[in-house]
Amino acid sequence: MKNIWKDIKEAISGTDQDFTKGSLSRAILLLSIPMVLEMMMESVFAVVDIFFVSKLGSDAIATVGLTESLMTLVYAIGIGFSMATTATVARRIGEKNTKAAASAASQSILVGISISIFLAIPGIFFSKDLLGLMGASSEIIDTGFSYTAIMISGNIVIMLLFIINAIFRSAGDAAISMRVLWFANLINIVLDPCLIFGLGTFPELGIKGAAIATFTGRGLAVLYQFYLLFSGKGRIVLNLSSFKPQFGLIKKLIRISYGGIGQYIIATSSWIGLMRILAIFGSDVLAGYTITIRIVIFSLLPSWGLANAAATMVGQNLGAKQPDRAEKSVWITARINLIFLTLFAIIFIAQPEFFIRIFIDDPLVIHYGVEALRIISFGYLFYAFGMVVPQAFNGAGDTRTPTLINLVSFWIMEIPIAYTLAVVFDLKENGVFYSIVIAESIMAILGIWLFRKGKWKQKQL
């Protein structure tokens, strides 16, 4: 126990551990602890954010859900480039080539900034139209368009937060990315009630205040990230000359990121499809589902931390020419995730109403939220592997395989099943919830089968 506690303190404070050598279990522990804590803070942020917004009513909750659907392209590109960055930087770190790792990092940042400027335009000029296309009522559009406008036009802070934290994690500086995200979310948690409800000297801005709080927290965190990169306190050190465009490297990163972008677009566009089907049944259903998804995110984000640890282990150990060590790390991480998510599943299935009531008192919203949380929780056993294995492919630089898995699971299976069960068989919102469990289970089974084939071990970057 003394050694474990020492390792935990080392993981949180930062470590110089070489993850391609020594005890595999210890390496996973040192990487996963700060990554899990990082994602736990993101979980807290997601729950706290919707907690305050829910006090404004179901229209405000629906606005958040619809806006997050619209933000899918931003998240897709940010996550896609973070996957490309993770694979490339981790591989170079495994090869002990920190200069090449820094080059990959700087070029990913450069591309992310360029794209985010372009994506800001729809948020500035067309936020009302975008909400209308999503099926929002006139009341939601009138009261919520400012939230949508700020979130989309300020997407650069989301993009850079994803990409730069991926740089830290893939280099093995997971404790740094943890501190960055904690910093961002703590600021947001403090500002949220102040700007939403007008506490003290702050103006009462309603749902617009939630968007400003989020942008401010993430924006200050990005400034902190750049300080760390230029200060030389991590394994990756940048300077202004690092940002001179290297078009060959940019092309390689974009090529790898296509798969990551495709994965997220496929997965989240299916979520847009689900939201559009649920919109048929009214804003109370949308509100209940949105609250449920936030609770699900709360439980799954620590698992994403474990999945990110597996991706880093795969990338670095492939760079060190140790594919068997890379594979073993994935199975160990997946088993840990299975234990973790099984506990959450038992709790959510047994007492879903307790968690929904934390956010809202409306009986109808509670009813739909309880249905959603209980049904979705039955898929947690499959989610454990369905989260870790695709990230292992991404860590190897094989973003194509999980993209195809997502295509089959979400577009070919989930959306048609959701519509058929909800509309054709008249199961209504429950049909949509069942389709989520079915699609995620298929994704896990396909991922395990393809991962065992081992073709990812031959991927060259």
C-alpha positions, 0 to 999 in steps of 0.5 A, spaced: 500 500 500 505 504 501 508 503 494 501 504 491 500 511 495 507 513 492 505 511 485 499 515 486 502 521 488 507 521 483 502 520 477 498 526 480 504 531 481 507 528 474 513 523 472 519 522 468 517 514 467 519 511 461 512 508 459 516 503 454 520 500 460 519 496 466 512 494 470 506 494 465 501 495 471 505 501 474 506 504 467 498 504 466 497 506 473 501 512 472 498 514 466 491 513 467 490 516 474 491 523 472 487 522 465 481 519 469 482 525 474 482 529 468 476 526 465 472 526 472 473 534 472 470 534 465 464 530 468 463 534 474 463 540 469 458 537 465 453 535 471 454 542 474 453 546 468 446 542 466 445 543 474 445 551 473 442 551 466 436 546 468 434 552 473 432 556 467 427 551 465 426 545 460 427 550 454 434 552 456 436 545 457 433 543 450 437 549 448 444 546 451 442 539 448 441 542 441 447 547 441 451 541 443 448 537 437 450 543 432 457 543 435 459 536 433 463 539 427 467 542 432 468 537 436 469 532 431 475 536 428 478 537 435 478 530 437 480 528 430 486 532 430 487 530 437 487 523 435 492 524 430 497 528 435 496 522 440 498 517 435 504 521 432 507 524 438 506 518 442 510 514 436 516 519 436 516 519 444 517 512 443 522 513 438 526 518 443 525 523 438 522 529 442 524 534 436 520 530 431 514 530 437 514 537 438 514 539 430 508 534 430 505 538 436 506 545 433 503 543 426 497 540 429 496 547 433 497 551 427 491 547 423 486 547 429 487 555 429 486 555 422 480 551 421 476 554 428 476 561 425 472 558 419 468 555 423 466 561 427 462 564 421 456 560 422 455 562 429 456 569 428 451 570 423 446 564 423 445 561 430 437 562 429 437 559 423 441 553 425 437 552 431 431 552 427 434 547 422 434 542 429 427 543 430 427 548 436 421 551 437 420 559 436 421 560 444 427 556 444 430 560 438 428 567 441 431 565 448 437 561 446 440 563 440 445 567 444 448 561 447 448 558 441 452 564 437 457 564 443 459 557 443 460 556 436 463 563 434 468 561 440 470 554 438 477 556 438 478 555 445 475 548 445 479 546 439 485 548 442 484 545 449 483 538 445 489 538 441 494 541 446 492 536 452 493 531 447 500 533 446 501 533 453 498 526 454 501 523 448 508 525 451 507 522 457 505 529 461 498 526 463 499 530 470 499 537 466 493 536 461 489 534 468 491 540 471 489 544 465 482 541 465 481 542 472 483 550 471 478 551 466 472 547 469 473 550 476 473 557 473 467 555 469 463 552 475 465 559 479 462 563 473 456 559 471 451 561 477 454 568 477 453 570 470 446 565 469 443 568 476 447 575 477 450 573 483 453 579 487 456 584 482 455 580 476 449 581 471 444 576 470 444 573 463 441 567 463 443 562 459 447 566 455 451 567 462 452 559 461 456 560 454 460 566 457 462 562 463 464 556 459 468 560 454 472 564 459 474 558 463 476 554 457 480 561 454 484 562 460 486 554 460 488 555 453 493 561 455 495 556 461 497 551 456 501 555 451 505 558 457 507 551 459 509 549 452 513 555 451 516 555 458 519 548 457 516 545 463 514 539 459 517 533 455 514 538 449 517 544 448 515 549 443 517 556 440 515 561 435 519 558 429 516 551 431 509 554 427 513 555 421 508 551 416 511 544 414 506 542 409 508 535 408 507 534 416 501 537 416 498 533 410 500 527 414 497 529 420 490 531 416 490 524 413 491 521 420 485 525 422 480 524 417 479 517 421 478 520 427 474 526 424 470 521 421 469 517 427 466 523 431 462 525 425 459 518 425 457 517 432 455 524 433 451 525 427 447 519 429 446 523 436 443 529 432 439 523 428 436 521 435 435 528 437 431 529 431 427 523 432 426 525 440 424 532 438 417 529 435 415 527 442 416 534 445 421 538 449 420 534 455 423 528 452 428 532 449 430 535 456 429 528 460 434 525 455 439 531 455 439 530 463 440 523 462 446 524 457 450 529 462 449 523 467 452 518 462 457 523 461 459 523 468 460 516 469 463 515 462 468 520 462 473 517 467 473 511 462 475 515 457 481 517 461 483 510 461 482 509 454 486 515 453 492 511 457 491 505 453 492 509 446 498 513 449 501 506 451 500 503 444 503 509 441 509 509 445 510 502 445 509 501 438 514 506 437 519 502 441 518 496 437 514 492 442 507 491 439 506 485 444 507 490 450 502 495 447 497 489 446 497 487 453 496 494 456 490 494 452 487 488 455 489 490 462 486 497 461 479 494 458 478 489 464 479 495 469 474 499 465 469 493 466 469 493 473 468 501 474 462 501 469 459 495 472 459 499 478 455 505 475 450 500 471 448 497 478 447 504 481 443 507 475 439 501 474 437 501 481 436 508 482 435 512 476 430 517 479 435 519 484 440 522 479 435 525 475 431 529 481 438 532 482 437 537 476 429 538 475 423 537 479 418 537 473 415 530 473 414 529 466 422 531 465 423 526 471 419 520 468 423 521 461 429 521 464 428 515 468 426 511 462 433 513 458 438 512 464 435 505 466 435 503 459 442 506 457 445 503 463 444 496 461 449 497 455 455 499 460 458 492 460 459 493 452 461 500 453 467 498 457 470 495 451 467 499 446 471 505 449 478 502 450 479 498 444 477 503 438 482 508 442 487 503 442 487 503 434 487 510 434 493 510 438 496 506 433 495 511 428 489 506 425 483 511 425 480 507 419 478 501 422 474 504 428 471 509 423 468 503 419 466 500 426 462 506 427 459 507 420 456 500 421 454 501 429 451 508 428 449 509 421 447 502 419 444 500 425 442 505 430 438 510 426 434 505 422 433 501 429 431 508 433 426 510 428 423 503 427 422 502 434 420 509 436 415 510 430 414 504 426 413 499 432 410 505 436 415 504 442 416 512 442 422 515 446 424 508 449 425 505 442 431 510 441 434 509 448 434 501 446 437 503 439 443 506 443 444 500 447 444 495 441 449 500 437 454 500 442 454 493 444 455 491 436 461 496 436 464 493 442 463 486 439 466 488 432 472 492 435 474 486 439 474 481 433 478 486 429 483 488 434 485 480 436 487 480 428 493 484 430 493 488 423 494 495 427 501 492 429 504 493 422 501 501 422 507 505 420 507 513 421 
